[in-house]
């Protein structure tokens, strides 16, 4: 079950150019066997559904010793990130233009030190809840790709989805909630307000953050 729908959106000429000229330079091929893009043993971060890349570029710029991988299905968002990387001279990012969960299933265990999911589609209608990105099986898959001590960060401005995510992650073996009360956490230091968060705040939505750490078996 796919958790996304490819919607038509504004696709600027600059974004189209970025997809044509820049994506080959930073792309990860989703159907090729996994090979770490960096060979120096650096920690790897993955952001699933990075939107227009605000947070991913910000994190990468402030953590030049990390390798940062972003996955996004929407071409305008990929193009916007690529433009930002080129303009700001950020070279420690690689981009997966495609379905992150299908790709993750091909990876070995313990690849990532950090996985970030911010403001995914909440699929608010009850009949669509099964399309939500975070489900018991996907949570197990995400946990398996975290190294011991690695962190999974989740943020949403849709309270029913937040409660669903809290229940799913709390029931996932090998993940521990970093909130001492087993509830929602303060925002992590790396999270910055993005367009999606600002849009939710304008609608009067509260933002809910979850932070879970991978423990040893």
C-alpha positions as CSV (number, residue, x, y, z in Angstrom):
1,X,0.0,0.0,0.0
2,X,1.6,3.3,-1.1
3,X,1.5,6.1,1.4
4,X,1.6,8.8,-1.2
5,X,-0.2,10.1,-4.3
6,X,1.7,11.9,-7.0
7,X,-0.1,15.2,-7.2
8,X,0.3,17.8,-9.9
9,X,2.1,20.9,-8.6
10,X,3.9,23.9,-9.9
11,X,7.1,22.8,-11.6
12,X,9.3,25.7,-12.4
13,X,11.8,25.8,-15.3
14,X,14.6,26.1,-12.7
15,X,13.4,23.0,-11.0
16,X,13.2,21.1,-14.3
17,X,16.7,22.1,-15.1
18,X,17.9,20.9,-11.7
19,X,16.3,17.5,-12.3
20,X,18.0,17.2,-15.7
21,X,21.4,18.6,-14.9
22,X,21.9,18.1,-11.2
23,X,20.0,15.0,-10.2
24,X,22.5,12.6,-11.9
25,X,25.2,14.1,-9.8
26,X,23.5,13.4,-6.5
27,X,21.1,10.6,-7.2
28,X,20.9,7.2,-5.6
29,X,19.7,4.5,-7.9
30,X,16.8,2.8,-6.1
31,X,17.1,-0.5,-7.9
32,X,20.9,-1.0,-7.6
33,X,22.4,-3.0,-4.7
34,X,23.2,-0.8,-1.7
35,X,26.7,0.8,-1.6
36,X,27.3,3.6,0.9
37,X,27.8,6.8,-1.0
38,X,30.7,7.7,1.3
39,X,33.5,5.4,2.1
40,X,34.9,7.0,5.3
41,X,32.5,5.4,7.7
42,X,30.6,8.6,8.5
43,X,27.2,8.4,10.2
44,X,24.3,8.4,7.8
45,X,21.0,10.3,8.1
46,X,17.8,9.6,6.1
47,X,14.9,12.0,5.7
48,X,11.8,10.4,4.2
49,X,9.5,12.9,2.3
50,X,11.7,15.9,2.6
51,X,9.3,18.3,0.9
52,X,11.3,21.1,-0.7
53,X,14.4,20.2,1.3
54,X,14.5,23.0,3.8
55,X,15.3,20.7,6.8
56,X,17.6,18.3,4.9
57,X,19.8,21.1,3.5
58,X,19.9,22.8,6.9
59,X,21.0,19.6,8.7
60,X,23.6,18.7,6.0
61,X,25.1,22.2,6.1
62,X,25.5,22.0,9.9
63,X,26.8,18.4,9.9
64,X,29.4,18.3,7.2
65,X,30.9,15.1,8.7
66,X,27.6,13.3,8.2
67,X,26.2,11.7,5.0
68,X,22.6,12.8,4.4
69,X,20.2,11.0,2.2
70,X,16.8,12.4,1.3
71,X,13.9,10.5,-0.3
72,X,11.0,12.3,-2.1
73,X,8.6,11.2,-4.7
74,X,7.5,14.7,-5.9
75,X,9.7,16.1,-8.6
76,X,9.2,19.8,-7.8
77,X,10.5,19.2,-4.3
78,X,13.5,17.3,-5.5
79,X,14.3,20.1,-7.9
80,X,14.0,22.7,-5.2
81,X,16.4,20.8,-3.0
82,X,18.9,20.3,-5.8
83,X,18.8,24.1,-6.5
84,X,19.5,24.7,-2.8
85,X,22.4,22.3,-2.7
86,X,24.0,23.9,-5.7
87,X,23.5,27.5,-4.5
88,X,24.8,26.8,-1.0
89,X,27.6,24.5,-2.0
90,X,26.4,21.5,0.1
91,X,28.0,18.3,-1.1
92,X,27.2,15.7,1.6
93,X,23.7,15.0,0.4
94,X,22.4,12.2,-1.9
95,X,18.8,12.0,-3.3
96,X,16.5,9.1,-3.8
97,X,13.7,10.2,-6.2
98,X,11.2,7.4,-5.5
99,X,9.4,5.3,-2.9
100,X,11.6,5.3,0.2
101,X,9.9,2.3,1.9
102,X,10.4,0.0,-1.1
103,X,14.0,1.0,-1.3
104,X,14.6,0.5,2.5
105,X,13.4,-3.1,2.1
106,X,16.5,-3.7,0.0
107,X,19.0,-2.3,2.5
108,X,21.0,-4.2,5.2
109,X,20.3,-3.7,8.8
110,X,21.8,-0.9,10.9
111,X,22.6,1.5,8.1
112,X,21.4,4.8,9.6
113,X,22.2,6.8,12.7
114,X,19.2,9.0,12.2
115,X,15.9,8.7,10.3
116,X,13.6,11.7,10.1
117,X,10.0,11.9,9.0
118,X,8.3,15.3,9.1
119,X,4.7,16.1,8.3
120,X,3.8,13.1,6.2
121,X,0.4,13.0,4.6
122,X,-2.0,12.3,7.6
123,X,-4.6,10.6,5.4
124,X,-7.3,11.9,7.8
125,X,-10.3,9.9,6.5
126,X,-10.8,6.6,8.4
127,X,-10.9,4.6,5.2
128,X,-7.5,5.9,4.2
129,X,-5.7,5.3,7.6
130,X,-4.1,2.2,6.1
131,X,-2.2,4.5,3.7
132,X,-0.3,6.3,6.5
133,X,3.4,5.9,6.2
134,X,3.8,4.8,9.8
135,X,2.3,1.4,10.3
136,X,3.4,-1.6,12.5
137,X,5.3,-3.2,9.5
138,X,6.9,0.0,8.3
139,X,7.9,0.9,11.8
140,X,9.7,-2.5,12.2
141,X,11.4,-1.9,8.9
142,X,12.6,1.6,10.0
143,X,13.8,0.2,13.3
144,X,15.8,-2.5,11.5
145,X,17.6,0.0,9.4
146,X,18.7,2.1,12.5
147,X,22.0,1.2,14.1
148,X,22.0,0.6,17.9
149,X,21.8,4.0,19.5
150,X,20.3,5.6,16.4
151,X,17.3,7.8,16.5
152,X,13.9,7.9,14.7
153,X,12.3,11.4,14.7
154,X,8.7,11.9,13.7
155,X,6.7,15.2,13.5
156,X,3.1,15.9,12.5
157,X,0.5,18.6,13.1
158,X,-2.4,16.2,12.8
159,X,-3.2,15.0,16.4
160,X,-5.0,11.7,15.5
161,X,-2.0,10.7,13.4
162,X,0.3,11.7,16.3
163,X,-1.6,9.4,18.6
164,X,-1.4,6.7,16.0
165,X,2.3,7.1,15.6
166,X,2.9,7.1,19.3
167,X,1.1,3.8,19.7
168,X,2.8,2.2,16.7
169,X,6.3,3.2,17.7
170,X,5.8,2.4,21.4
171,X,4.8,-1.1,20.3
172,X,7.8,-1.6,18.1
173,X,10.5,-3.9,19.5
174,X,13.9,-2.4,19.9
175,X,12.7,1.2,20.0
176,X,12.6,3.2,23.2
177,X,10.7,6.5,23.6
178,X,13.1,9.3,24.6
179,X,10.4,11.1,26.5
180,X,10.6,10.0,30.1
181,X,6.8,9.8,30.4
182,X,6.4,7.8,27.2
183,X,4.6,10.6,25.4
184,X,5.5,13.3,23.0
185,X,8.9,15.0,23.1
186,X,10.2,18.5,22.7
187,X,11.4,19.2,19.2
188,X,14.9,17.9,18.5
189,X,17.5,20.6,18.1
190,X,17.9,19.8,14.4
191,X,14.3,20.4,13.5
192,X,13.6,23.9,12.0
193,X,10.2,25.4,11.0
194,X,9.5,24.4,7.4
195,X,6.8,25.5,5.0
196,X,4.6,22.6,6.1
197,X,4.9,23.4,9.8
198,X,4.2,27.1,9.2
199,X,1.1,26.2,7.1
200,X,-0.2,24.0,10.0
201,X,0.5,26.7,12.6
202,X,-1.5,29.2,10.4
203,X,-4.4,26.8,10.6
204,X,-4.1,26.6,14.4
205,X,-2.6,23.1,14.5
206,X,-0.3,22.0,17.3
207,X,2.9,20.2,16.3
208,X,3.6,16.8,17.9
209,X,7.2,15.4,18.0
210,X,8.2,11.9,18.7
211,X,11.8,10.7,19.3
212,X,12.7,7.0,19.6
213,X,16.1,5.4,20.0
214,X,17.2,2.0,18.8
215,X,18.3,-0.2,21.7
216,X,20.5,-3.3,21.5
217,X,18.6,-6.6,21.3
